[in-house]
Amino acid sequence: MRSWIAALVASAACIGAPAWACGPYTVGLYEYSALYYRDAQGRWAGIDKDVVDELARRTGCKLLPRTESRVRIWAQIGTGHMDMTVSALMTRERELIVEFIPYIESRQFVVMRPALAAKLTTPAAFLADSKRRVVVVRGYAFTPTLEAWITTMRVQGRVDDAPDQPTAVRIFKAGRGDAVVLGAHSLASARRADPAFAGMAALSYAPHERSVGALALSRERVSQEDRDRMRHAIDEMLKDGTIDTYKRRHLGDLSETP
């Protein structure tokens, strides 16, 4: 009798449970400007949140968002404790452990006060002024020209690492750094949020290089079938304008121009 009741309870539980097409998979999200932020009511919002929600809806995959720093996200993906992340910048090292599905493009700018920007118009000029320091977000991947520039300054002890984009901006505004590196979306959002920041100069030290944000799926923990499923969904979201809608929702009419 007891075994029959147990079987009946188990059967009822199965009937009530959702039939997920894939997953569950943990998704690492990190606070970064319009991509992921807290709105006026303190709720998480942003382009990346919308992408994850719609990806789950279209694929039927159970996706479990988890807010972490970039550094912790990549550490957990590397050790098999997280399955995927969003708006990831592609590098050769990362490609060894994840499959990338691009969905958003941007440029990276070096932001300075106008008077200083007028003097330090190139990476070489900034390097030559040995007193100058730059603030960057820890764990952020840069385009090749900026990566080489930052690496050189890091060797010289001239780089200040911030845990996230809001902290990087605060450090810069407090005068503890001479420049801060921001993506175009972050720059636009910072200018919208703070009128004083709108007066800062944004230099493109690498005008022909663009950063591409991608979904990054663990090759070890996410099956090829599920990766293909998510790639198809992202492709459709790009084609039908869904992701452009998210960009307008969280960025308004802000452009990528400095």
ZAZA-589690 format. One record per residue: x, y, z of N, C-alpha, C, O in turn. Coordinates in steps of 0.05 Angstrom, whole numbers, plus 5000, padded with zeros to 4 digits. Layout:
<nodes>
XYZXYZXYZXYZ...
</nodes>
This chain:
<nodes>
501649765000500050005000501750255000501250444985503850265018505550495019506950544993507150774984507950324980509350364955507450464933508350624916504950384934502950474914502450774918502250924898502250864943501751144949504151314940503851524929506451214946508951354939509051394908509751604898508351174894508451194865506451394854506951534835504051394867501951584859502851874863502352044846504051924886505052194892507252274872507252504863509052094866511152154847510052214820510952394806507952054812506752104786505352374785505552504764504052444806502652704807504652934805504253134792506952894818509053104818510053144790510553364781510452914775511452934748509453074730510253234712506853024734504753154717504753454722504353604703505253534747505153824753507753964746507754214745509853824740512453944735512554034706511453904688513854264700514154364672516054184657517954074667515454144631517153974614519054164599518554254577521354214612523354394600524654254575525254024576524954414554526254304530529154264535530354074523530354424552533254394559533754534585532254694594536054464596536754584622535954404645535354174642535954524669536454804675539454884672541254724677539855134664542555244661542755504677540955674676544955534691545455784705546655994686548355924669545756244688546656454670547856684687546456804703550356734683551656954697551157224685551757264661549957404700549557684692551057864710551457814734552058084699553658274715552658554709551758614687552758724730551758994728553559154709555959184714552359254687553959414668552059584652550959494632551659834660550260034645547559934636546059804651546759994610544159914600543859614596541659514591546059474597545959184594544559044618542958864614545159144642544059014666544359214689546559284697542059304699542159514720539659504737537759354730539559654758537159674775535659914767536760134764533059884762531360104753530560274778531460224800528760474773528060654794526660514817526660614840525460284812524160134834526059924846525159774864528559924838530459744849530459464837531759284847528959434815528759164802530959144780531659344768531858904776533858864755532458894728530258794723533859034710532859084683535259104664537559094673534759124638536859164619536658994594535058804593538359054575538258904549538858614554537458444543540858554570541658264574539458114589538957884582538058244608535858104622533658034602532557814602533058234585530958184565531657964546530057794538534257954538535157744520534857474533533957284520535657444558535557194572532557104575531956864571530857294582527957224586526757124559525356934559527457264538526257194512527556934501526156774488530056894507531456644499530056404512529656194500529456434538528056214552525356164540524455934537523956384533521256344522521256204495519656034489523256284478523256174451524355894450523555734433526155824467527455564466526055354485526355114480524655454505523555274525525655174545525054994561527955304544530155234563529655364590528755594591530255224611530055344638532755484643534755354646532655754645535055904649534956044676532956184682536956004693536956104720538956334723541356284726538056584722539856814724541256824751540056774772543856904751545356944775547157184772548757194754546857384790548357624788551057594802551157534826553157634786555957604797557657814784556857964766560157834792562158004779563157854754562957604753564357994735565457864711567557654719567557424709569257734738571457554746570357294757571257074750568357304775567157064787565656904766565756654767564357034747562956894726564856714710564356474706567056834701568856674684570356464701570956254690570856524726572056324743570256084747571055854746567656134750565655924754565155764728564755524729565155904706564955754680567355574677567055344668569655674683572155514680572255274698573455074690570955284721570955064740568454884738568154694753566754954719564354794715562054854735560354684738562055094747560055164767558055364756556255454770558355434730556455614717556355524687558355434676553955554675553655444648553955644626554755574604553255894630553356084609553356374619552756414643553956564602553856844609553057014585552756904563552757274589551757454569553657664561555657714576553157804538554758024528557757984533559158164542558657744528561457674533563157754508562257724486565557864514567357934492569057694485570157554503569357644459570657404450573657424450574857614440574957224462577857204461578556914454576956734457580956874445581856594438581956414462581256184460582656524485582856364509580056264517579656034525578156444516575456374524574156174504572556004512574856194479573756014459574455714465573155534454576455674481577155394488575055274506574755024506573555434521571655324540568755394534566955264545568355594517565555664511565155694481567055734465562655674473561855734445560456004446558756054463561256184428560156454428557956484407558056374385555856634415553656694397553257004398551957104416554457154379554357444380551457554377549857444362550957774391548357904387548358204391546358334387550658324398550658614402553558724396555458594403553658954383556259084377556459354391554559474397558959434395559459684407562359774400563859634388562960014409565760114408566660184436565060214454569260204440570360264466571760534465573260594446571260694485572260964486573961014511573460894532575961184508577561274531576461554539576661744523575261574563573961814571575761974590576861864609576062234584577762414600576462684602574462744588577462844620576663124622577663264597579863204587576163464586576763574560579563684557580863644537580563834578583163954576585363744572587263774557585063514587587063304584586763154558588763084546584363114550583862974525585063114501585962994482585063384502586263544480589163494477590363534456590563414499593463364499594063064492596063004478592462884503593062604501591162474480589462314487591562534455589762454434590262174423588762074407592462044432593161784422594161604445594861714466594061344442595161174463598061234469598861224493599661294449602461354453602861604470604561614487601161814465601362054480600662004510601962114528598661844515597961784543600161624556600861684579601361434542603561284553605961454560607361414580606461654543608761824547608562004571610562094582606162064580605762224604605562034628603361934635607761974640608061764660606361804685605961614701605362044689603762104713600962004710599461974730600061944686597261894681596461604686597961414680594061574697592961304704590261264690588861454684589561014686587060944674585460754692586660584705582860784692581060614708579760414688578660504668579760164695578359964678576659774696577159764720574759644684573159454698574659184698575359084677575059074722576458814724575058594709572558564711576558444693575358224678574258304651573258124636574358554644573358654618575358594596577758624600574358504573576158444550576058684532573958794526578358764521578559004505579258934476580258714470578759124458579559084430582659084429583959174448583858974408586758924408588459164414590359144430587859394403589459634408589359724437591359784449586959724448586659804476587859594495588959664516587659334487588759124504591759164506592959134528593159224484596059264484596759504500598659504516595259714497595759964512595359924542597160014558593259794550592759754579594759554590595659594613595559354575597559164585600159304591601459254611601059484573603459634577603359804603605159814618601059934607600760104630600459934656601360024677599359704653599159524676601959444686602559434710603759384667606459324674607759554689609459514707607059794681608160034694606760114720607460314732604659964727603260024752601360254750601060404769600260304726598660544721595660474716594260644705594760244724592060154719590660114746591659974764588260234749586560184772584160014764582660094746583859784777581659594770579259654788579559674812576959664776574459694790572859444787573059304766571259364807569759114805567459124785566658914775566459364779564259394760564259664748565759844756562459704728562459964713561660204730562960404728559560184747558860414764561160494782561560734786562560304793564860374810567060504794568360694804567560404770569660524753569060814747570860984749566560874742565761154736566061324761566961554759565261214784565561374809568461434815569161654824570261234811573161284816574161504798575661684807573361494773574261694754573161974761574762164761570661994767569462244774570662364800570762604803571562194818572762284843575662384838576962484857576662354814579362454808581562264815583862334815580862004820582861804827583961664802585561484804583061754779584161654754583861874733582062034735585661874713585662084693583862004669583062184654583261754666581661654645580161404653581061264671577961344640576461104645575660994617574861144600575860724614575060604589572260504591571560354609570460594572567660514572566760434544567760544524564960244543563760174518561760394511560960554528560960394486559160614476556460614491555460834498555360384497552860374512553160484540551460624550555360414553555860514580556360814580555360954597557760914560558261204557555661354554555161554567553861244536551361384531549661384557548461594563549561164571547961154595549061334617547561464631551761344620552961514640552361804634551861964653552361884609551762164602548762224607548162444616547062034603544262074608543662104638542062264647545061944654544661934683545862174697544862254718547962294686549462504700550162724680551962694664548762944681549263164662552263264663553263344643553463254686556263334689558063154672560063244661557362904671558962714655558762764625560562694610556662894617556262954588558463134578559063144554559763284596561863464587564563334584566463454575564763074591567362934588567862864559565962824543570362864552571162794524571562494521572662364539570562384499570862094494572562064469571762144447574861944472576761904450576561614441576461424457576661574415576761304404579661244397580561324375581061114415583861044410584060824389586260774379581860694383581860474363579360504346577560344349579160704329576660774315575660554296573260544290577460374287576560164269576059894282575459704268576259894308575859644322573159654338572559844352571659444335569059424349569059184368570258984362567759224391567459004409564758864404562759004399564758604404562358444398561558294423563058134433559158344433558058204456556657954448555057954428557057734462555957484454554957324477555857364500553057144472552356944491554656744492555656664471555556664516557756484518556756224532555956244556556856004518555755754528557955554534559555494516558055444558560055254565559955004547557854884544562254944535562354714517562054454533561154254522562854464558562854224575560054174586559153944588558654384594556154354609553554394592551454304601553754524569551454564552551754394528553654414513549854214523550054024500550054174474549054404472551254044453551254164427548454224417547954424404546654034422543854074414542654324426541254474412543154374452542054614465543454864456542255074454546054844450547455074439546355154412546055384406545754954395544655004369541855124372541055304356540355024391537655134396537755434403536255594393539655504421539955784429541055954407540256194404542855844390543956004368541656074348541456294339539955884343537655924325535856154336534956324321535356144362533656344375534856624373533456814367537456644379538856904377538757004348538257244344539256834329539156914301536457024294536257234280534356894303531656994297531057254311529757424300532057294336531657544350533157774337532258004338535357714324536757924308535257994283534958224275534257784269532857824244530257974247529558144231528757904268526058024271526058284286523858404291528358384294528558644307528158644337528058854349527858414349527358394378529658524394529058684412532058474387534358584402534558884398535259024416533958974373533959264369531859404386532259624396529559264390527459374408528459394436527959594450529959194446531059214473533059444475533159574496534659484455536659704455535159974457536060144472533060004442531560264443530160294470530060514480529260074481527860084507529760184529528860334546532260094529534060164551536060384544537360494562536260454519538160664511536760904499537961114496534260874492532761094479534061154452534660974436534361414446535561494420538461554422539661674404539761464444542561514448544161374427543761134422546061504415547661384394550361294405550961334428551961174387554661084396556761284390559161234395556061524381558161714374558961874399557261934416561461944401562462084424561562374424562162524443
</nodes>
